[in-house]
């Protein structure tokens, strides 16, 4: 019985650690996303827009928009559309195509840039669902570990 109690406590501690980690990382990512809402913008131009399929067994699609812009006499090229890290992932090709529908080659676009680092840009500033899900899952893991602790009186 004592061994089962220790093992059960270990599971609760694991849920607690996962919850804290996800809440901290998700919260940080949301904060970084929120910062993009106050970034200045500059006019840029779409170079290309296409959908690519990820390699491997799991089918995923990425909507890639490559654009150029100039700041302070420097020309930059980037492909970040949303979020601070990585490209949004789509399970359906049609959804990825819809996401880039408005981004036609040679079309002018508004590029939002980090004033501290003009190479850090995106086309759609603001919060992203993926980062919110990380924080929400962290809260759920914390809640589950708290409920288990209260209900089983592990302390």
C-alpha positions in Angstrom: 0.0 0.0 0.0 2.8 2.4 0.8 4.5 1.8 -2.5 1.2 2.5 -4.3 0.8 5.7 -2.3 4.3 6.9 -3.3 3.7 6.0 -7.0 0.4 7.9 -6.9 2.1 10.9 -5.4 4.7 10.7 -8.1 1.9 10.9 -10.8 0.3 13.9 -9.0 3.7 15.6 -8.9 4.3 14.9 -12.5 0.9 16.4 -13.5 1.8 19.4 -11.3 5.2 19.9 -13.0 3.8 19.5 -16.4 1.0 22.0 -15.6 3.5 24.6 -14.2 5.8 24.2 -17.2 3.0 24.5 -19.8 1.5 27.5 -18.0 4.8 29.3 -17.8 5.8 28.6 -21.4 2.3 29.2 -22.8 2.0 32.4 -20.8 5.4 33.6 -22.0 4.5 32.8 -25.6 1.2 34.6 -25.3 3.0 37.6 -23.8 5.4 37.7 -26.8 2.4 37.4 -29.1 0.7 40.3 -27.3 3.8 42.5 -27.8 3.4 42.2 -31.6 0.2 44.2 -31.4 2.2 47.4 -30.6 4.9 46.8 -33.3 5.2 49.5 -36.0 4.4 48.6 -39.6 5.9 49.3 -42.9 4.9 48.5 -46.5 6.2 45.4 -48.1 5.6 43.2 -51.1 4.6 39.5 -51.4 7.2 37.5 -53.3 5.4 34.2 -53.2 2.6 32.3 -51.5 2.2 28.6 -51.5 1.1 25.5 -49.5 3.6 22.8 -48.7 3.0 19.3 -47.3 5.1 18.1 -44.5 7.2 15.0 -45.1 6.4 11.9 -43.1 3.4 9.8 -42.3 1.4 12.4 -40.6 -0.3 14.7 -43.2 0.2 18.4 -42.3 0.2 21.5 -44.5 2.0 24.8 -44.1 0.8 28.0 -45.7 4.0 29.9 -46.6 4.0 33.5 -47.6 7.4 35.0 -48.5 7.6 38.8 -48.5 10.2 41.6 -48.7 10.4 45.0 -47.0 13.0 47.6 -46.4 14.0 49.4 -43.2 16.8 51.9 -42.8 18.3 51.2 -46.2 18.4 47.4 -45.6 16.3 44.9 -47.6 14.8 42.0 -45.7 13.0 38.9 -46.7 10.9 36.8 -44.3 8.2 34.2 -44.3 6.6 34.5 -40.9 2.9 35.2 -41.2 1.6 34.7 -37.7 3.1 33.9 -34.3 6.6 34.5 -33.1 7.9 31.0 -33.7 7.3 28.6 -36.6 4.6 28.4 -39.2 1.0 27.6 -38.4 0.1 24.0 -39.2 -3.1 22.9 -41.0 -4.6 19.4 -41.2 -6.4 20.2 -44.4 -4.9 21.5 -47.6 -8.0 23.7 -48.2 -7.6 25.4 -44.9 -3.9 26.2 -45.6 -4.9 27.5 -49.1 -7.6 29.7 -47.6 -5.2 31.2 -45.1 -3.0 32.6 -47.8 -5.8 33.4 -50.3 -5.2 37.2 -50.0 -1.4 37.0 -50.4 -0.8 37.2 -54.2 2.7 37.7 -55.6 3.7 41.4 -56.1 0.7 42.5 -53.9 1.6 45.1 -51.3 1.4 44.0 -47.7 1.6 45.6 -44.3 4.7 44.2 -42.5 4.8 44.5 -38.7 8.4 44.6 -37.3 10.1 44.5 -33.9 11.7 48.0 -33.5 14.6 46.4 -31.6 15.2 43.9 -34.4 13.8 44.8 -37.8 14.6 41.3 -39.1 11.9 40.0 -36.7 8.6 40.5 -38.6 5.2 39.1 -39.3 2.1 39.9 -41.3 -0.6 39.1 -38.8 0.2 40.4 -35.3 -1.6 39.4 -32.1 -2.4 36.3 -30.1 -2.2 32.8 -31.6 -4.5 29.9 -30.7 -1.6 27.4 -30.4 0.0 29.4 -27.6 -3.3 29.9 -25.8 -3.9 26.1 -25.9 -0.5 25.5 -24.3 -1.4 27.9 -21.4 -4.9 26.4 -21.1 -3.6 22.8 -21.0 -1.2 24.0 -18.2 -4.1 25.3 -16.2 -5.9 22.0 -16.8 -3.0 19.9 -15.5 -2.7 22.1 -12.5 -6.4 21.8 -11.8 -6.3 18.0 -12.2 -3.4 17.7 -9.8 -5.1 20.0 -7.3 -8.4 18.1 -7.4 -6.6 14.7 -7.0 -4.6 16.1 -4.1 -7.7 17.5 -2.4 -9.9 14.5 -3.0 -7.3 11.9 -1.9 -5.9 13.9 0.9 -2.3 13.2 -0.1 -0.8 15.8 2.3 
